[in-house]
Amino acid sequence: MKLPEDLSQFTALVELIARLRGPEGCPWDKAQTHASLRETFLQECYEVLETLDEGEARKLCEELGDLLLHIVLQAQIAAERGEFQVGDVIEGISKKLVHRHPHVFGEQKVSGVAEIVHNWEALKQEERGGGASILDGIPGQLPALSTSQEIQHRVARVGFDWETDAGVVEKLAEEVNELRQEVDEERRGQEFGDLLFTLVNIGRRQGIDVETALRTANRKFTRRFQYMEEVCRRRGVTFSKLSFGEQNALWEEAKRAVRG
């Protein structure tokens, strides 16, 4: 079976996936459905995020390819079921880009990024319809931190936001105090959620992607703890048998040795 002449073209990828799904294609590819690809699709998204965190361009190129494969495969499955074509996907996002950028593709004038963001939210609301909430359409599969940040981004765009960072910091202190005072177990969980929500708000106002920040903190803690484990092996001691003070001293050593 002859391959497409130029494998760098998008149409070549579409053709290859159509063949994989065809009568003489791959049994695994032919067996896939929209639902069966959900788990691996999400995994590919997280692998792209991981390479973005690492800053490795060549690996990012590879992972974006894996993600694009899933997108085209989903479109091929839809085409076979008479739902839509890959061209409809491209046309849809192209029209959306044009509609949401009247300052580029139209005559609208803007004063800066803040006005662009405000107009963007207004245009999205127009697309949703008059009776829709600005909080509609947030994917339910998003991690909780990302969901919280997206909620706060959206309401801030329509003016529901603190005037200064100081107000949010005061709110954080209030939430900490409420958590400390709560004695009911279920209520403590709710108060802790409020505390996390406020922390996300601080991150958003500081321009921090909270999901990325926590992933970075997780990796940093993991590397430092693994350093402590390795030190204990070299010294012939068991970490769990060290006193709390000895463990903390080893942690400080790990912090000096493992910076990022």
TITI-514474 format. One record per atom (N, C-alpha, C): residue number from 1; atom name; x, y, z. Coordinates in steps of 0.001 Angstrom, whole numbers, always signed. Layout:
N
  num  atome     east    north       up
  NUM     CA        X        Y        Z
...
//
This chain:
260
  num  atome     east    north       up
    1      N     +853    -1192       +0
    1     CA       +0       +0       +0
    1      C     +891    +1246       +0
    2      N     +682    +2105     -980
    2     CA    +1516    +3285    -1145
    2      C    +1241    +4319      -67
    3      N    +2332    +4867     +489
    3     CA    +2210    +5905    +1504
    3      C    +2040    +7279     +860
    4      N    +1461    +8238    +1567
    4     CA    +1403    +9613    +1054
    4      C    +2810   +10122     +769
    5      N    +2957   +10939     -254
    5     CA    +4279   +11396     -668
    5      C    +4947   +12297     +367
    6      N    +4194   +13206     +971
    6     CA    +4762   +14164    +1920
    6      C    +4118   +13971    +3291
    7      N    +4832   +13297    +4184
    7     CA    +4275   +12981    +5499
    7      C    +4220   +14192    +6433
    8      N    +4752   +15330    +5978
    8     CA    +4685   +16539    +6801
    8      C    +3350   +17271    +6635
    9      N    +2527   +16828    +5687
    9     CA    +1253   +17487    +5418
    9      C     +138   +16937    +6306
   10      N     -755   +17817    +6736
   10     CA    -1874   +17391    +7584
   10      C    -2740   +16363    +6859
   11      N    -2932   +16554    +5578
   11     CA    -3764   +15623    +4813
   11      C    -3164   +14213    +4812
   12      N    -1839   +14113    +4908
   12     CA    -1201   +12802    +4953
   12      C    -1597   +12062    +6229
   13      N    -1630   +12769    +7347
   13     CA    -2029   +12160    +8608
   13      C    -3482   +11701    +8543
   14      N    -4342   +12529    +7979
   14     CA    -5751   +12158    +7836
   14      C    -5883   +10894    +6997
   15      N    -5107   +10809    +5914
   15     CA    -5157    +9636    +5036
   15      C    -4646    +8388    +5743
   16      N    -3552    +8526    +6486
   16     CA    -2992    +7385    +7204
   16      C    -3983    +6818    +8219
   17      N    -4647    +7702    +8965
   17     CA    -5589    +7240    +9981
   17      C    -6815    +6618    +9324
   18      N    -7240    +7165    +8195
   18     CA    -8358    +6559    +7468
   18      C    -7999    +5148    +7023
   19      N    -6769    +4948    +6590
   19     CA    -6324    +3605    +6181
   19      C    -6268    +2655    +7374
   20      N    -5780    +3164    +8513
   20     CA    -5705    +2335    +9715
   20      C    -7095    +1878   +10158
   21      N    -8089    +2702    +9873
   21     CA    -9471    +2363   +10228
   21      C   -10179    +1601    +9112
   22      N    -9541    +1457    +7970
   22     CA   -10151     +825    +6811
   22      C   -10177     -690    +6881
   23      N   -10747    -1336    +5867
   23     CA   -10897    -2798    +5842
   23      C    -9580    -3557    +6022
   24      N    -8494    -3021    +5473
   24     CA    -7200    -3694    +5577
   24      C    -6297    -3017    +6612
   25      N    -6905    -2288    +7513
   25     CA    -6134    -1541    +8498
   25      C    -5764    -2342    +9731
   26      N    -5544    -1625   +10815
   26     CA    -5087    -2227   +12072
   26      C    -6294    -2614   +12937
   27      N    -6340    -3848   +13426
   27     CA    -7473    -4275   +14273
   27      C    -7677    -3390   +15492
   28      N    -6574    -2918   +16111
   28     CA    -6723    -2068   +17299
   28      C    -7373     -747   +16923
   29      N    -6876     -108   +15865
   29     CA    -7427    +1191   +15447
   29      C    -8894    +1051   +15045
   30      N    -9213      -30   +14357
   30     CA   -10595     -233   +13902
   30      C   -11549     -466   +15069
   31      N   -11026     -955   +16178
   31     CA   -11870    -1263   +17335
   31      C   -12175      -47   +18196
   32      N   -11478    +1057   +17951
   32     CA   -11635    +2224   +18821
   32      C   -12942    +2962   +18586
   33      N   -13444    +3556   +19670
   33     CA   -14650    +4387   +19632
   33      C   -14340    +5709   +20329
   34      N   -15282    +6646   +20270
   34     CA   -15099    +7903   +20993
   34      C   -14811    +7621   +22473
   35      N   -15611    +6718   +23058
   35     CA   -15488    +6446   +24492
   35      C   -14198    +5717   +24842
   36      N   -13785    +4762   +24010
   36     CA   -12606    +3957   +24338
   36      C   -11317    +4778   +24352
   37      N   -11327    +5916   +23664
   37     CA   -10123    +6753   +23564
   37      C   -10032    +7799   +24681
   38      N   -11057    +7895   +25519
   38     CA   -11085    +8965   +26526
   38      C    -9888    +8920   +27465
   39      N    -9608    +7748   +28015
   39     CA    -8550    +7642   +29021
   39      C    -7175    +7964   +28439
   40      N    -6865    +7388   +27267
   40     CA    -5557    +7642   +26669
   40      C    -5460    +9069   +26140
   41      N    -6596    +9651   +25729
   41     CA    -6584   +11046   +25283
   41      C    -6183   +11962   +26429
   42      N    -6771   +11722   +27603
   42     CA    -6437   +12522   +28776
   42      C    -4972   +12328   +29158
   43      N    -4504   +11096   +29049
   43     CA    -3094   +10806   +29358
   43      C    -2169   +11591   +28441
   44      N    -2510   +11643   +27154
   44     CA    -1678   +12399   +26204
   44      C    -1660   +13890   +26552
   45      N    -2798   +14421   +27006
   45     CA    -2844   +15831   +27408
   45      C    -1881   +16091   +28560
   46      N    -1863   +15190   +29534
   46     CA     -971   +15366   +30676
   46      C     +496   +15205   +30279
   47      N     +770   +14349   +29300
   47     CA    +2148   +14196   +28837
   47      C    +2632   +15461   +28131
   48      N    +1727   +16130   +27418
   48     CA    +2077   +17413   +26807
   48      C    +2393   +18436   +27903
   49      N    +1564   +18477   +28936
   49     CA    +1805   +19408   +30043
   49      C    +3147   +19131   +30708
   50      N    +3484   +17857   +30861
   50     CA    +4754   +17507   +31500
   50      C    +5940   +17983   +30679
   51      N    +5861   +17839   +29360
   51     CA    +6970   +18301   +28514
   51      C    +7053   +19823   +28507
   52      N    +5904   +20500   +28636
   52     CA    +5931   +21958   +28749
   52      C    +6646   +22374   +30032
   53      N    +6392   +21648   +31108
   53     CA    +7071   +21936   +32373
   53      C    +8572   +21706   +32245
   54      N    +8955   +20660   +31503
   54     CA   +10372   +20310   +31362
   54      C   +11099   +21244   +30402
   55      N   +10359   +21845   +29456
   55     CA   +10972   +22761   +28497
   55      C   +11814   +22084   +27441
   56      N   +11496   +20822   +27117
   56     CA   +12240   +20087   +26093
   56      C   +11485   +20163   +24767
   57      N   +12011   +20949   +23843
   57     CA   +11298   +21221   +22588
   57      C   +11099   +19961   +21741
   58      N   +12128   +19130   +21637
   58     CA   +12009   +17933   +20795
   58      C   +10974   +16963   +21352
   59      N   +10958   +16818   +22687
   59     CA    +9972   +15940   +23306
   59      C    +8577   +16522   +23168
   60      N    +8464   +17852   +23266
   60     CA    +7172   +18512   +23091
   60      C    +6638   +18267   +21688
   61      N    +7509   +18336   +20700
   61     CA    +7109   +18076   +19311
   61      C    +6514   +16679   +19188
   62      N    +7154   +15711   +19820
   62     CA    +6671   +14329   +19762
   62      C    +5325   +14176   +20463
   63      N    +5203   +14785   +21653
   63     CA    +3972   +14642   +22419
   63      C    +2798   +15362   +21740
   64      N    +3069   +16496   +21106
   64     CA    +2010   +17177   +20355
   64      C    +1530   +16313   +19193
   65      N    +2460   +15569   +18605
   65     CA    +2083   +14640   +17544
   65      C    +1146   +13560   +18051
   66      N    +1445   +13017   +19243
   66     CA     +576   +11997   +19832
   66      C     -813   +12564   +20103
   67      N     -851   +13809   +20565
   67     CA    -2143   +14442   +20841
   67      C    -2913   +14696   +19550
   68      N    -2206   +15139   +18526
   68     CA    -2848   +15385   +17229
   68      C    -3403   +14090   +16645
   69      N    -2683   +12989   +16856
   69     CA    -3174   +11687   +16405
   69      C    -4548   +11405   +16999
   70      N    -4703   +11659   +18289
   70     CA    -5986   +11413   +18935
   70      C    -7086   +12293   +18350
   71      N    -6764   +13540   +18088
   71     CA    -7766   +14460   +17545
   71      C    -8239   +13990   +16169
   72      N    -7292   +13633   +15308
   72     CA    -7655   +13182   +13958
   72      C    -8375   +11839   +14006
   73      N    -7961   +10967   +14926
   73     CA    -8624    +9671   +15056
   73      C   -10072    +9846   +15510
   74      N   -10298   +10747   +16456
   74     CA   -11669   +11028   +16882
   74      C   -12501   +11577   +15719
   75      N   -11884   +12460   +14926
   75     CA   -12595   +13032   +13773
   75      C   -12908   +11952   +12739
   76      N   -11993   +11005   +12535
   76     CA   -12219    +9917   +11586
   76      C   -13378    +9026   +12045
   77      N   -13409    +8717   +13350
   77     CA   -14508    +7919   +13887
   77      C   -15841    +8642   +13662
   78      N   -15845    +9964   +13899
   78     CA   -17059   +10754   +13699
   78      C   -17480   +10745   +12231
   79      N   -16501   +10835   +11327
   79     CA   -16814   +10831    +9894
   79      C   -17455    +9510    +9482
   80      N   -16935    +8410   +10005
   80     CA   -17487    +7094    +9673
   80      C   -18920    +6929   +10181
   81      N   -19230    +7638   +11264
   81     CA   -20575    +7546   +11845
   81      C   -21514    +8613   +11295
   82      N   -21027    +9413   +10356
   82     CA   -21844   +10448    +9747
   82      C   -22095   +11640   +10649
   83      N   -21225   +11853   +11629
   83     CA   -21411   +12939   +12592
   83      C   -20817   +14246   +12085
   84      N   -19560   +14234   +11707
   84     CA   -18896   +15405   +11133
   84      C   -17578   +14957   +10513
   85      N   -16976   +15845    +9716
   85     CA   -15702   +15588    +9073
   85      C   -14603   +16387    +9769
   86      N   -13349   +15995    +9548
   86     CA   -12242   +16750   +10132
   86      C   -12236   +18187    +9615
   87      N   -12697   +18378    +8373
   87     CA   -12805   +19729    +7821
   87      C   -13777   +20591    +8609
   88      N   -14832   +19962    +9148
   88     CA   -15798   +20709    +9967
   88      C   -15140   +21192   +11259
   89      N   -14246   +20361   +11818
   89     CA   -13528   +20743   +13030
   89      C   -12660   +21970   +12760
   90      N   -11925   +21918   +11650
   90     CA   -11026   +23019   +11288
   90      C   -11814   +24284   +10965
   91      N   -12906   +24118   +10218
   91     CA   -13728   +25281    +9868
   91      C   -14338   +25901   +11110
   92      N   -14791   +25070   +12042
   92     CA   -15416   +25572   +13254
   92      C   -14471   +26408   +14103
   93      N   -13258   +25899   +14318
   93     CA   -12313   +26655   +15144
   93      C   -11813   +27894   +14405
   94      N   -11719   +27822   +13085
   94     CA   -11287   +28986   +12306
   94      C   -12319   +30111   +12408
   95      N   -13600   +29752   +12282
   95     CA   -14661   +30758   +12405
   95      C   -14672   +31371   +13805
   96      N   -14428   +30511   +14811
   96     CA   -14421   +31003   +16187
   96      C   -13277   +31991   +16409
   97      N   -12107   +31684   +15835
   97     CA   -10957   +32584   +15965
   97      C   -11234   +33941   +15326
   98      N   -11853   +33915   +14162
   98     CA   -12175   +35167   +13470
   98      C   -13181   +35974   +14280
   99      N   -14203   +35282   +14790
   99     CA   -15247   +35965   +15542
   99      C   -14720   +36591   +16830
  100      N   -13775   +35901   +17483
  100     CA   -13277   +36377   +18777
  100      C   -12100   +37349   +18649
  101      N   -11692   +37644   +17418
  101     CA   -10592   +38599   +17206
  101      C   -11007   +39709   +16239
  102      N   -12074   +40445   +16550
  102     CA   -12487   +41532   +15658
  102      C   -11457   +42652   +15584
  103      N   -10567   +42733   +16572
  103     CA    -9513   +43749   +16545
  103      C    -8389   +43369   +15585
  104      N    -8406   +42116   +15103
  104     CA    -7404   +41658   +14122
  104      C    -8037   +41486   +12748
  105      N    -9214   +40819   +12722
  105     CA    -9845   +40506   +11444
  105      C   -10988   +41461   +11096
  106      N   -11247   +42431   +11958
  106     CA   -12303   +43409   +11702
  106      C   -11811   +44818   +11937
  107      N   -12731   +45708   +12225
  107     CA   -12410   +47123   +12371
  107      C   -12340   +47582   +13828
  108      N   -12578   +46673   +14760
  108     CA   -12603   +47072   +16169
  108      C   -11233   +47555   +16648
  109      N   -11229   +48616   +17441
  109     CA   -10005   +49145   +18025
  109      C    -9977   +48817   +19519
  110      N    -8827   +48426   +20025
  110     CA    -8690   +48109   +21453
  110      C    -7502   +48866   +22028
  111      N    -7589   +49135   +23338
  111     CA    -6538   +49912   +24000
  111      C    -5421   +49050   +24565
  112      N    -5681   +47748   +24725
  112     CA    -4652   +46884   +25285
  112      C    -5198   +45513   +25609
  113      N    -4379   +44710   +26288
  113     CA    -4734   +43329   +26576
  113      C    -5973   +43231   +27458
  114      N    -6099   +44129   +28444
  114     CA    -7242   +44085   +29357
  114      C    -8562   +44203   +28594
  115      N    -8605   +45104   +27626
  115     CA    -9837   +45273   +26847
  115      C   -10079   +44069   +25944
  116      N    -9008   +43473   +25424
  116     CA    -9142   +42277   +24596
  116      C    -9769   +41146   +25404
  117      N    -9277   +40955   +26627
  117     CA    -9801   +39896   +27492
  117      C   -11277   +40141   +27813
  118      N   -11624   +41391   +28103
  118     CA   -13021   +41735   +28396
  118      C   -13903   +41451   +27187
  119      N   -13461   +41870   +26008
  119     CA   -14238   +41645   +24786
  119      C   -14364   +40162   +24475
  120      N   -13284   +39403   +24741
  120     CA   -13267   +37961   +24495
  120      C   -14388   +37298   +25299
  121      N   -14508   +37663   +26578
  121     CA   -15539   +37062   +27416
  121      C   -16932   +37454   +26933
  122      N   -17095   +38686   +26476
  122     CA   -18385   +39138   +25961
  122      C   -18771   +38361   +24705
  123      N   -17802   +38109   +23847
  123     CA   -18058   +37352   +22623
  123      C   -18392   +35898   +22935
  124      N   -17702   +35315   +23915
  124     CA   -17997   +33940   +24318
  124      C   -19417   +33854   +24882
  125      N   -19797   +34865   +25661
  125     CA   -21147   +34877   +26220
  125      C   -22187   +34984   +25106
  126      N   -21862   +35752   +24078
  126     CA   -22746   +35881   +22919
  126      C   -22919   +34531   +22233
  127      N   -21829   +33773   +22136
  127     CA   -21885   +32449   +21512
  127      C   -22712   +31476   +22350
  128      N   -22636   +31608   +23681
  128     CA   -23373   +30696   +24561
  128      C   -24883   +30936   +24489
  129      N   -25272   +32177   +24244
  129     CA   -26693   +32512   +24231
  129      C   -27048   +33360   +25430
  130      N   -28131   +34112   +25325
  130     CA   -28489   +35082   +26347
  130      C   -28770   +34487   +27709
  131      N   -29333   +33273   +27777
  131     CA   -29708   +32701   +29066
  131      C   -28641   +31871   +29727
  132      N   -27469   +31785   +29132
  132     CA   -26417   +30919   +29657
  132      C   -25595   +31633   +30719
  133      N   -25003   +30851   +31611
  133     CA   -24106   +31385   +32623
  133      C   -22701   +31479   +32058
  134      N   -21937   +32454   +32539
  134     CA   -20543   +32553   +32096
  134      C   -19721   +31381   +32629
  135      N   -20284   +30642   +33589
  135     CA   -19581   +29486   +34138
  135      C   -19968   +28186   +33436
  136      N   -20872   +28269   +32451
  136     CA   -21219   +27086   +31668
  136      C   -20041   +26672   +30794
  137      N   -19917   +25385   +30562
  137     CA   -18934   +24894   +29599
  137      C   -17561   +24611   +30168
  138      N   -17380   +24764   +31494
  138     CA   -16095   +24386   +32083
  138      C   -16050   +22862   +32142
  139      N   -15057   +22229   +31513
  139     CA   -15027   +20756   +31452
  139      C   -15033   +20119   +32831
  140      N   -15912   +19141   +33006
  140     CA   -15998   +18451   +34283
  140      C   -14789   +17600   +34606
  141      N   -13997   +17256   +33579
  141     CA   -12820   +16407   +33783
  141      C   -11586   +17189   +34199
  142      N   -11675   +18530   +34229
  142     CA   -10516   +19315   +34642
  142      C   -10152   +18996   +36091
  143      N    -8855   +18994   +36421
  143     CA    -8476   +18874   +37834
  143      C    -9101   +20008   +38637
  144      N    -9336   +19759   +39927
  144     CA   -10051   +20726   +40762
  144      C    -9361   +22087   +40809
  145      N    -8011   +22093   +40872
  145     CA    -7299   +23364   +40909
  145      C    -7524   +24161   +39625
  146      N    -7448   +23480   +38483
  146     CA    -7657   +24157   +37201
  146      C    -9093   +24657   +37079
  147      N   -10044   +23872   +37565
  147     CA   -11444   +24294   +37545
  147      C   -11633   +25556   +38379
  148      N   -11052   +25554   +39573
  148     CA   -11151   +26720   +40447
  148      C   -10559   +27952   +39782
  149      N    -9394   +27796   +39151
  149     CA    -8753   +28940   +38504
  149      C    -9586   +29440   +37328
  150      N   -10176   +28532   +36564
  150     CA   -10996   +28933   +35422
  150      C   -12256   +29669   +35888
  151      N   -12880   +29178   +36951
  151     CA   -14055   +29864   +37511
  151      C   -13699   +31303   +37884
  152      N   -12575   +31451   +38573
  152     CA   -12182   +32779   +39044
  152      C   -11747   +33688   +37903
  153      N   -11112   +33123   +36884
  153     CA   -10773   +33918   +35697
  153      C   -12037   +34489   +35064
  154      N   -13054   +33636   +34914
  154     CA   -14268   +34060   +34214
  154      C   -15020   +35147   +34967
  155      N   -15178   +34962   +36276
  155     CA   -15946   +35977   +37016
  155      C   -15159   +37274   +37144
  156      N   -13825   +37181   +37166
  156     CA   -13011   +38396   +37240
  156      C   -13147   +39221   +35965
  157      N   -13336   +38545   +34833
  157     CA   -13459   +39254   +33562
  157      C   -14712   +40120   +33494
  158      N   -15708   +39794   +34326
  158     CA   -16919   +40631   +34348
  158      C   -16953   +41498   +35608
  159      N   -15793   +41658   +36252
  159     CA   -15663   +42619   +37338
  159      C   -15835   +42080   +38739
  160      N   -16140   +40770   +38890
  160     CA   -16322   +40214   +40234
  160      C   -14968   +39769   +40762
  161      N   -14242   +40729   +41355
  161     CA   -12867   +40464   +41785
  161      C   -12497   +41448   +42884
  162      N   -11490   +41092   +43660
  162     CA   -10976   +41989   +44687
  162      C   -10254   +43162   +44030
  163      N   -10327   +44307   +44654
  163     CA    -9655   +45485   +44106
  163      C    -8140   +45378   +44262
  164      N    -7691   +44809   +45382
  164     CA    -6258   +44693   +45649
  164      C    -5927   +43293   +46154
  165      N    -4641   +42926   +46063
  165     CA    -4195   +41644   +46597
  165      C    -4371   +41584   +48110
  166      N    -4285   +42743   +48761
  166     CA    -4400   +42779   +50218
  166      C    -5735   +42210   +50681
  167      N    -6787   +42488   +49932
  167     CA    -8102   +41973   +50294
  167      C    -8150   +40454   +50261
  168      N    -7469   +39868   +49274
  168     CA    -7453   +38403   +49168
  168      C    -6625   +37796   +50292
  169      N    -5518   +38438   +50633
  169     CA    -4674   +37946   +51725
  169      C    -5440   +37983   +53048
  170      N    -6203   +39041   +53253
  170     CA    -7044   +39118   +54452
  170      C    -8073   +37992   +54455
  171      N    -8629   +37708   +53287
  171     CA    -9600   +36616   +53169
  171      C    -8930   +35279   +53482
  172      N    -7681   +35117   +53044
  172     CA    -6936   +33885   +53317
  172      C    -6769   +33693   +54823
  173      N    -6386   +34765   +55545
  173     CA    -6224   +34698   +56997
  173      C    -7550   +34336   +57662
  174      N    -8641   +34891   +57129
  174     CA    -9970   +34593   +57666
  174      C   -10308   +33112   +57489
  175      N    -9982   +32564   +56292
  175     CA   -10271   +31154   +56018
  175      C    -9420   +30227   +56887
  176      N    -8166   +30599   +57120
  176     CA    -7301   +29803   +57999
  176      C    -7876   +29767   +59409
  177      N    -8318   +30898   +59874
  177     CA    -8885   +30998   +61218
  177      C   -10160   +30167   +61340
  178      N   -11006   +30203   +60303
  178     CA   -12243   +29427   +60323
  178      C   -11946   +27931   +60319
  179      N   -10917   +27521   +59583
  179     CA   -10527   +26115   +59564
  179      C   -10043   +25665   +60940
  180      N    -9247   +26494   +61594
  180     CA    -8697   +26149   +62909
  180      C    -9794   +26032   +63968
  181      N   -10845   +26828   +63824
  181     CA   -11897   +26853   +64839
  181      C   -12963   +25782   +64626
  182      N   -13069   +25265   +63412
  182     CA   -14131   +24303   +63104
  182      C   -13849   +22950   +63761
  183      N   -14847   +22396   +64443
  183     CA   -14677   +21108   +65128
  183      C   -15394   +19967   +64406
  184      N   -16413   +20301   +63619
  184     CA   -17142   +19272   +62877
  184      C   -16309   +18773   +61701
  185      N   -16183   +17448   +61560
  185     CA   -15298   +16877   +60535
  185      C   -15732   +17261   +59125
  186      N   -17008   +17167   +58839
  186     CA   -17501   +17512   +57499
  186      C   -17302   +18988   +57209
  187      N   -17587   +19826   +58199
  187     CA   -17411   +21263   +58017
  187      C   -15943   +21636   +57831
  188      N   -15045   +20896   +58502
  188     CA   -13611   +21171   +58326
  188      C   -13203   +20954   +56876
  189      N   -13754   +19898   +56271
  189     CA   -13464   +19656   +54857
  189      C   -13926   +20805   +53986
  190      N   -15096   +21344   +54286
  190     CA   -15624   +22475   +53524
  190      C   -14776   +23729   +53730
  191      N   -14375   +23947   +54984
  191     CA   -13527   +25112   +55264
  191      C   -12171   +24988   +54574
  192      N   -11646   +23768   +54525
  192     CA   -10377   +23564   +53834
  192      C   -10528   +23839   +52341
  193      N   -11681   +23455   +51781
  193     CA   -11947   +23768   +50376
  193      C   -11985   +25259   +50131
  194      N   -12615   +26005   +51050
  194     CA   -12647   +27469   +50937
  194      C   -11231   +28055   +50984
  195      N   -10399   +27457   +51837
  195     CA    -9009   +27909   +51955
  195      C    -8254   +27686   +50648
  196      N    -8426   +26496   +50060
  196     CA    -7777   +26207   +48782
  196      C    -8269   +27161   +47690
  197      N    -9577   +27416   +47679
  197     CA   -10156   +28305   +46676
  197      C    -9530   +29695   +46770
  198      N    -9323   +30176   +47985
  198     CA    -8713   +31489   +48183
  198      C    -7249   +31482   +47758
  199      N    -6534   +30385   +48041
  199     CA    -5141   +30269   +47589
  199      C    -5047   +30320   +46072
  200      N    -5990   +29655   +45409
  200     CA    -6023   +29694   +43938
  200      C    -6244   +31118   +43457
  201      N    -7093   +31837   +44164
  201     CA    -7371   +33225   +43796
  201      C    -6105   +34075   +43880
  202      N    -5313   +33856   +44934
  202     CA    -4050   +34586   +45066
  202      C    -3131   +34247   +43904
  203      N    -3031   +32953   +43574
  203     CA    -2195   +32543   +42445
  203      C    -2641   +33178   +41144
  204      N    -3961   +33197   +40903
  204     CA    -4492   +33794   +39672
  204      C    -4107   +35261   +39582
  205      N    -4258   +35990   +40680
  205     CA    -3964   +37419   +40668
  205      C    -2472   +37684   +40474
  206      N    -1642   +36712   +40843
  206     CA     -207   +36847   +40658
  206      C     +254   +36321   +39289
  207      N     -685   +35892   +38463
  207     CA     -339   +35374   +37138
  207      C     +275   +33992   +37186
  208      N      -29   +33238   +38239
  208     CA     +539   +31896   +38412
  208      C     -479   +30850   +37974
  209      N      -54   +29901   +37166
  209     CA     -895   +28755   +36854
  209      C     -789   +27786   +38022
  210      N    -1858   +27654   +38795
  210     CA    -1762   +26918   +40060
  210      C    -1523   +25429   +39851
  211      N    -2065   +24864   +38782
  211     CA    -1848   +23440   +38502
  211      C     -368   +23181   +38234
  212      N     +243   +24054   +37432
  212     CA    +1669   +23920   +37136
  212      C    +2505   +24133   +38392
  213      N    +2113   +25120   +39207
  213     CA    +2857   +25400   +40430
  213      C    +2849   +24205   +41367
  214      N    +1695   +23545   +41498
  214     CA    +1625   +22392   +42394
  214      C    +2374   +21196   +41813
  215      N    +2301   +21008   +40501
  215     CA    +3081   +19915   +39885
  215      C    +4566   +20139   +40123
  216      N    +5013   +21397   +39993
  216     CA    +6419   +21714   +40230
  216      C    +6797   +21434   +41680
  217      N    +5919   +21821   +42606
  217     CA    +6190   +21571   +44027
  217      C    +6227   +20076   +44319
  218      N    +5344   +19318   +43676
  218     CA    +5350   +17861   +43860
  218      C    +6656   +17242   +43399
  219      N    +7114   +17687   +42218
  219     CA    +8376   +17136   +41687
  219      C    +9546   +17517   +42586
  220      N    +9551   +18765   +43062
  220     CA   +10639   +19223   +43917
  220      C   +10674   +18434   +45220
  221      N    +9507   +18228   +45837
  221     CA    +9451   +17459   +47072
  221      C    +9926   +16029   +46824
  222      N    +9490   +15451   +45694
  222     CA    +9879   +14068   +45380
  222      C   +11387   +13942   +45254
  223      N   +12011   +14888   +44529
  223     CA   +13476   +14826   +44354
  223      C   +14191   +14987   +45689
  224      N   +13703   +15859   +46541
  224     CA   +14346   +16076   +47838
  224      C   +14164   +14872   +48756
  225      N   +12994   +14278   +48739
  225     CA   +12777   +13107   +49589
  225      C   +13617   +11929   +49103
  226      N   +13708   +11776   +47782
  226     CA   +14546   +10708   +47230
  226      C   +16018   +10937   +47562
  227      N   +16429   +12196   +47633
  227     CA   +17794   +12522   +48059
  227      C   +18000   +12044   +49494
  228      N   +17017   +12300   +50369
  228     CA   +17137   +11860   +51753
  228      C   +17218   +10332   +51846
  229      N   +16417    +9656   +51046
  229     CA   +16463    +8188   +51040
  229      C   +17835    +7684   +50623
  230      N   +18408    +8328   +49597
  230     CA   +19731    +7911   +49122
  230      C   +20803    +8175   +50182
  231      N   +20729    +9318   +50860
  231     CA   +21676    +9628   +51931
  231      C   +21583    +8584   +53040
  232      N   +20365    +8202   +53408
  232     CA   +20186    +7193   +54453
  232      C   +20788    +5853   +54034
  233      N   +20625    +5493   +52758
  233     CA   +21219    +4229   +52289
  233      C   +22732    +4275   +52379
  234      N   +23310    +5435   +51993
  234     CA   +24768    +5560   +52043
  234      C   +25285    +5524   +53486
  235      N   +24507    +6072   +54401
  235     CA   +24936    +6140   +55799
  235      C   +24532    +4911   +56601
  236      N   +23792    +4005   +55960
  236     CA   +23404    +2780   +56637
  236      C   +22369    +2973   +57727
  237      N   +21475    +3968   +57527
  237     CA   +20432    +4204   +58522
  237      C   +19057    +4079   +57858
  238      N   +18035    +3868   +58683
  238     CA   +16657    +3761   +58200
  238      C   +15924    +5069   +58469
  239      N   +15389    +5675   +57439
  239     CA   +14766    +6996   +57574
  239      C   +13664    +6986   +58631
  240      N   +12808    +5959   +58605
  240     CA   +11669    +5927   +59526
  240      C   +12090    +5804   +60982
  241      N   +13331    +5383   +61227
  241     CA   +13801    +5227   +62599
  241      C   +14523    +6474   +63121
  242      N   +14694    +7472   +62250
  242     CA   +15299    +8731   +62697
  242      C   +14287    +9505   +63531
  243      N   +14795   +10310   +64457
  243     CA   +13907   +11175   +65227
  243      C   +13366   +12276   +64319
  244      N   +12311   +12953   +64759
  244     CA   +11740   +14030   +63961
  244      C   +12782   +15123   +63718
  245      N   +13584   +15416   +64752
  245     CA   +14628   +16425   +64591
  245      C   +15675   +16000   +63583
  246      N   +16050   +14725   +63587
  246     CA   +17043   +14207   +62630
  246      C   +16483   +14231   +61204
  247      N   +15210   +13893   +61086
  247     CA   +14578   +13939   +59761
  247      C   +14543   +15369   +59229
  248      N   +14216   +16326   +60082
  248     CA   +14180   +17722   +59658
  248      C   +15559   +18238   +59272
  249      N   +16581   +17805   +60019
  249     CA   +17949   +18211   +59687
  249      C   +18340   +17654   +58320
  250      N   +17927   +16420   +58047
  250     CA   +18208   +15813   +56751
  250      C   +17434   +16521   +55644
  251      N   +16219   +16969   +55968
  251     CA   +15419   +17712   +54996
  251      C   +16096   +19030   +54623
  252      N   +16644   +19724   +55607
  252     CA   +17357   +20970   +55331
  252      C   +18571   +20711   +54461
  253      N   +19241   +19586   +54690
  253     CA   +20374   +19208   +53842
  253      C   +19908   +18963   +52411
  254      N   +18764   +18284   +52275
  254     CA   +18209   +18001   +50947
  254      C   +17833   +19297   +50235
  255      N   +17297   +20273   +50974
  255     CA   +16913   +21545   +50366
  255      C   +18146   +22292   +49826
  256      N   +19252   +22176   +50549
  256     CA   +20479   +22831   +50072
  256      C   +21035   +22104   +48835
  257      N   +20870   +20790   +48797
  257     CA   +21442   +19999   +47715
  257      C   +20570   +20016   +46467
  258      N   +19252   +20039   +46665
  258     CA   +18307   +19977   +45533
  258      C   +17514   +21281   +45515
  259      N   +17927   +22189   +44652
  259     CA   +17334   +23530   +44650
  259      C   +15999   +23595   +43917
  260      N   +15927   +22988   +42744
  260     CA   +14705   +23119   +41945
  260      C   +13953   +21842   +41774
//
